[in-house]
Amino acid sequence: MGLLGVLLVAGCGGGAGKTSVPPVGDAAGAGAAEDTDRRPGAMLTVDLNVTGDAEVSGSTVYGPVGRNLGLTAMSCSEFSKGQEIDGVRLFAFPALIGAEPIGGKEILVTVGVWEYPGAGTYTEKDNLQTSPDEVGLNIDGSIFSLPYDDPSTTLVIEADGSGVWNFPRLDSLDGGSVSGAMTWTCRD
């Protein structure tokens, strides 16, 4: 699977859930806690739209995004800068983007930038890869990968941790293909 593939599967965060946050204000509330939707670290709101031999349309919220096998939460700014693993800087979009299916389908994402210099626009020729030689989607167990004869795809990573991945064509081994886009917004 490769180092980045392991990072994608094992280390990009936890699940969504509520955190107890101590109240701010008067001493009468000291020691009490309230449930809020605040979570430590960056949260990604992901929209995925895929057409072709596998159809997916839906959204999910993922996070918090983490490093060190998901044990340390990252801010959106830190997420956009990528991580250094064994002397190689890389940007890896979290493989497991949701505990819940998106559009009724289980989704795994394999897209990132190997030898990542920072926020920007990346294509296949710009080290857009993950393991370090595969880019694609797993939709309910069907794997769709970037084709060798037409590797046109674009990954845009913004300095605020948000971005978009456009894939005009991903192919499966059984001859099927899909196209679409995944966008995400990062918030701390």
Secondary structure as GFF3:
##gff-version 3
##sequence-region A 1 188
A	DSSP	alpha_helix	3	10	.	.	.	ID=ss1
A	DSSP	beta_strand	19	21	.	.	.	ID=ss2
A	DSSP	three_ten_helix	27	29	.	.	.	ID=ss3
A	DSSP	beta_strand	34	36	.	.	.	ID=ss4
A	DSSP	beta_strand	43	52	.	.	.	ID=ss5
A	DSSP	beta_strand	56	62	.	.	.	ID=ss6
A	DSSP	beta_strand	66	67	.	.	.	ID=ss7
A	DSSP	beta_strand	72	73	.	.	.	ID=ss8
A	DSSP	alpha_helix	76	80	.	.	.	ID=ss9
A	DSSP	beta_strand	83	85	.	.	.	ID=ss10
A	DSSP	beta_strand	88	92	.	.	.	ID=ss11
A	DSSP	beta_strand	107	110	.	.	.	ID=ss12
A	DSSP	beta_strand	112	114	.	.	.	ID=ss13
A	DSSP	beta_strand	120	123	.	.	.	ID=ss14
A	DSSP	three_ten_helix	124	126	.	.	.	ID=ss15
A	DSSP	beta_strand	136	139	.	.	.	ID=ss16
A	DSSP	beta_strand	142	145	.	.	.	ID=ss17
A	DSSP	beta_strand	154	157	.	.	.	ID=ss18
A	DSSP	beta_strand	163	171	.	.	.	ID=ss19
A	DSSP	beta_strand	177	187	.	.	.	ID=ss20
###
